[in-house]
Amino acid sequence: MNVTPSQLALAWVLHQGAVAIPGTKRRRYLEENVAAAEVTLTTGDIAAIEAVAPHGVVTANALMPGNIADTSLARHMDMQQVADFIASGELALPPQKTVEQGAATSVLLAASPTVEGVIGRYFEDCAQAEPVAERAGAVAGVARYALDRENAARLWAVSEALVG
């Protein structure tokens, strides 16, 4: 099979009947991800994958680590522009976290039995985020439309059409 690891992973997710929306900043990775929809997994491929990752063991969720100041994540941003944007009231930031606090939700999703079988959800502060109807001024929660499977399928179709 001549596919990248990410294409194999996405093809497997799609085979499960789930909709994946991987994020990327680079067009080549977007094209690579969209090409995963064309990957056909044989019965043998599925058996080999399930031998190392039995059904129900691998899950996919999204998370927000939080506002972690002690990293270089914002190194490419002009800090004055960020400060001006925050001062304008157009951007609300949650309270700052330490690196350890920011990593806690990732660790929860990777290792905790409390999230076993939970898929396609958005987490923050070591918990499933509550849906919010209004984003203005909100620093927590997940928009209801982001949890809608029909929206996810439509976004996938539009993305696929855009990259040909």
C-alpha positions as CSV (number, residue, x, y, z in Angstrom):
1,M,0.0,0.0,0.0
2,N,1.6,3.3,-1.1
3,V,0.0,5.8,1.3
4,T,1.3,8.1,4.0
5,P,0.7,7.3,7.7
6,S,-1.8,10.2,7.9
7,Q,-3.7,8.9,4.8
8,L,-3.9,5.4,6.3
9,A,-5.1,6.8,9.6
10,L,-7.8,9.0,7.9
11,A,-8.8,6.1,5.6
12,W,-9.3,3.9,8.7
13,V,-11.3,6.7,10.4
14,L,-13.5,7.1,7.3
15,H,-13.9,3.3,7.2
16,Q,-15.4,3.4,10.7
17,G,-18.1,5.7,9.4
18,A,-16.7,8.8,11.2
19,V,-16.0,12.1,9.7
20,A,-12.5,13.4,10.3
21,I,-11.6,17.1,10.0
22,P,-7.8,17.2,10.2
23,G,-6.2,20.7,10.5
24,T,-3.3,21.9,8.5
25,K,-1.7,25.1,7.3
26,R,-0.1,23.7,4.2
27,R,-1.9,23.0,1.0
28,R,0.2,19.8,0.3
29,Y,-1.0,18.3,3.6
30,L,-4.6,19.3,2.8
31,E,-4.3,17.5,-0.6
32,E,-2.7,14.5,1.1
33,N,-5.5,14.4,3.6
34,V,-8.2,14.7,1.0
35,A,-6.6,11.9,-1.0
36,A,-7.2,9.6,2.0
37,A,-10.9,9.5,0.9
38,E,-9.7,7.6,-2.2
39,V,-7.8,4.9,-0.2
40,T,-9.5,1.6,-0.3
41,L,-8.8,-0.7,2.6
42,T,-9.0,-4.4,2.0
43,T,-10.3,-6.9,4.6
44,G,-6.7,-7.8,5.2
45,D,-5.7,-4.1,5.8
46,I,-8.5,-3.7,8.3
47,A,-7.5,-7.0,10.1
48,A,-3.9,-5.8,10.3
49,I,-4.9,-2.4,11.7
50,E,-7.3,-4.0,14.2
51,A,-4.6,-6.4,15.3
52,V,-2.6,-3.5,16.7
53,A,-5.6,-1.1,17.4
54,P,-8.7,-3.2,18.2
55,H,-12.1,-1.5,17.5
56,G,-12.9,1.0,20.2
57,V,-9.3,1.4,21.3
58,V,-8.4,4.3,19.0
59,T,-10.5,7.4,19.4
60,A,-10.3,11.0,18.1
61,N,-11.3,14.1,19.9
62,A,-10.2,17.8,19.8
63,L,-9.0,19.8,22.7
64,M,-8.0,23.3,23.7
65,P,-4.9,23.3,25.9
66,G,-5.6,26.9,27.0
67,N,-3.7,30.1,27.2
68,I,-0.2,28.9,27.9
69,A,2.2,31.9,28.1
70,D,5.5,30.0,28.8
71,T,5.9,28.6,25.4
72,S,7.0,29.9,22.0
73,L,3.7,29.1,20.3
74,A,3.1,32.7,19.5
75,R,6.7,33.4,18.4
76,H,5.6,34.4,14.9
77,M,3.0,36.9,16.1
78,D,3.6,40.6,16.5
79,M,2.9,41.0,20.2
80,Q,1.8,44.7,19.8
81,Q,-0.9,43.6,17.3
82,V,-2.1,40.9,19.7
83,A,-2.1,43.4,22.6
84,D,-4.1,45.9,20.5
85,F,-6.5,43.1,19.5
86,I,-7.1,42.1,23.1
87,A,-7.5,45.7,24.1
88,S,-10.1,46.2,21.4
89,G,-12.4,43.7,23.1
90,E,-12.6,41.5,20.0
91,L,-10.5,38.7,21.5
92,A,-11.2,37.2,24.9
93,L,-8.5,35.0,26.4
94,P,-9.0,32.5,29.1
95,P,-6.7,32.8,32.2
96,Q,-3.1,31.8,31.7
97,K,-2.0,28.3,32.4
98,T,1.3,26.6,33.1
99,V,2.7,24.1,30.6
100,E,1.7,21.3,32.9
101,Q,-1.9,22.6,33.2
102,G,-2.1,23.0,29.4
103,A,-0.9,19.5,28.9
104,A,-3.4,18.0,31.4
105,T,-6.3,17.7,28.9
106,S,-4.0,16.0,26.3
107,V,-2.9,13.5,29.0
108,L,-6.5,12.9,30.0
109,L,-7.5,12.1,26.4
110,A,-4.5,9.9,25.8
111,A,-4.7,7.8,29.0
112,S,-7.8,8.1,31.1
113,P,-10.4,5.4,31.2
114,T,-13.0,8.1,31.8
115,V,-13.0,9.0,28.1
116,E,-13.0,5.4,26.8
117,G,-15.3,5.2,23.8
118,V,-15.9,9.0,23.7
119,I,-15.3,10.2,20.1
120,G,-15.8,13.4,18.1
121,R,-16.0,15.7,21.1
122,Y,-14.2,18.9,22.1
123,F,-12.4,19.1,25.5
124,E,-11.0,21.9,27.6
125,D,-9.9,22.0,31.2
126,C,-9.9,18.2,31.5
127,A,-13.6,18.0,30.6
128,Q,-15.9,17.9,27.6
129,A,-16.6,21.4,26.6
130,E,-20.2,22.7,27.0
131,P,-22.0,23.8,23.9
132,V,-22.5,27.6,23.7
133,A,-25.0,29.4,21.6
134,E,-23.0,32.7,21.5
135,R,-19.3,33.1,21.0
136,A,-19.1,36.9,21.7
137,G,-17.0,37.3,24.9
138,A,-16.9,33.6,25.6
139,V,-13.6,32.1,26.5
140,A,-14.8,28.5,26.9
141,G,-17.2,26.1,25.3
142,V,-17.8,24.8,21.8
143,A,-20.1,26.1,19.2
144,R,-23.0,23.8,18.5
145,Y,-22.4,23.8,14.8
146,A,-18.9,22.4,15.5
147,L,-20.5,19.2,16.9
148,D,-22.9,18.7,13.9
149,R,-21.9,15.7,11.8
150,E,-23.8,17.0,8.8
151,N,-21.7,20.2,9.0
152,A,-18.6,18.1,9.2
153,A,-19.6,16.0,6.2
154,R,-20.4,19.2,4.2
155,L,-17.1,20.8,5.2
156,W,-15.2,17.7,4.0
157,A,-17.1,17.7,0.7
158,V,-16.3,21.4,0.1
159,S,-12.7,21.0,1.0
160,E,-12.4,18.0,-1.3
161,A,-14.0,20.0,-4.2
162,L,-11.6,22.9,-3.6
163,V,-8.5,20.9,-3.9
164,G,-9.8,18.9,-6.8
